[in-house]
């Protein structure tokens, strides 16, 4: 599968409010840092710098349960990313 490993029983379906990307993730928390547009904060700050804050711009849309349902959602999202070129997957 494209977004999650084969045989995944439960995952979260997320959408980023900043870049609009929709994806599946193994986490099922209410908010995440976007893996596409969000940046991991650099915790090595100097004496004159502020502590960085990771912006959690991704919201949970749905918790997807069941191996067949997860595989179906993964395939649909993968086809949307590839423009319908199923051979690429």
C-alpha positions in Angstrom: 0.0 0.0 0.0 1.1 3.6 -0.5 0.3 5.4 2.8 0.3 2.6 5.4 1.9 -0.8 5.6 0.0 -3.9 4.3 -2.3 -5.5 6.8 -3.0 -2.3 8.8 -6.2 -2.8 10.8 -6.8 0.8 11.9 -5.5 4.2 10.8 -6.5 7.9 10.7 -7.7 9.8 7.6 -6.3 13.4 7.9 -6.5 16.7 6.0 -4.1 19.6 6.4 -5.8 23.0 6.6 -2.6 24.7 5.3 -1.8 22.8 2.1 -5.0 20.8 1.7 -3.3 17.5 1.5 -5.3 14.4 2.5 -3.5 11.3 3.7 -3.6 8.2 5.9 -1.4 7.8 9.0 -1.0 5.1 11.6 -1.7 7.7 14.3 -5.3 8.4 15.3 -4.8 11.6 17.3 -7.0 14.6 16.8 -4.2 16.8 15.4 -0.8 16.2 13.8 2.1 18.1 12.2 1.7 17.9 8.5 4.4 15.6 6.9 4.3 17.6 3.7 4.2 21.3 4.7 5.0 21.2 8.4 8.5 21.3 9.7 9.9 19.6 12.7 11.2 22.2 15.1 14.9 22.6 15.6 15.3 22.2 19.3 18.9 23.5 19.3 18.2 27.1 20.0 20.7 29.8 20.9 20.5 32.2 23.8 18.8 34.9 21.7 16.3 32.6 19.9 12.8 31.6 20.9 11.8 28.0 21.4 10.2 26.8 18.1 6.6 25.5 18.1 5.4 22.7 15.9 2.1 23.9 14.3 -0.4 21.0 14.3 -2.3 22.0 11.1 -3.6 18.5 10.3 -7.1 17.5 11.6 -8.5 14.0 11.9 -11.4 13.5 9.5 -12.2 9.8 10.2 -10.8 6.7 11.9 -10.7 3.9 9.3 -11.1 0.5 10.8 -10.8 -3.0 9.3 -8.1 -4.2 6.9 -10.3 -4.1 3.8 -11.6 -0.6 4.5 -8.0 0.6 5.1 -6.8 -1.0 1.9 -9.8 0.6 0.0 -9.0 4.1 1.3 -5.3 3.7 0.6 -6.0 2.7 -3.0 -8.5 5.6 -3.5 -6.0 8.2 -2.1 -3.2 6.7 -4.1 -5.1 6.9 -7.3 -6.0 10.5 -6.6 -2.3 11.3 -6.1 -1.2 9.4 -9.3 -4.0 10.8 -11.5 -5.5 7.4 -12.0 -2.4 5.6 -13.2 -3.0 2.4 -11.3 0.2 0.8 -12.8 2.3 3.2 -10.8 1.1 1.8 -7.4 
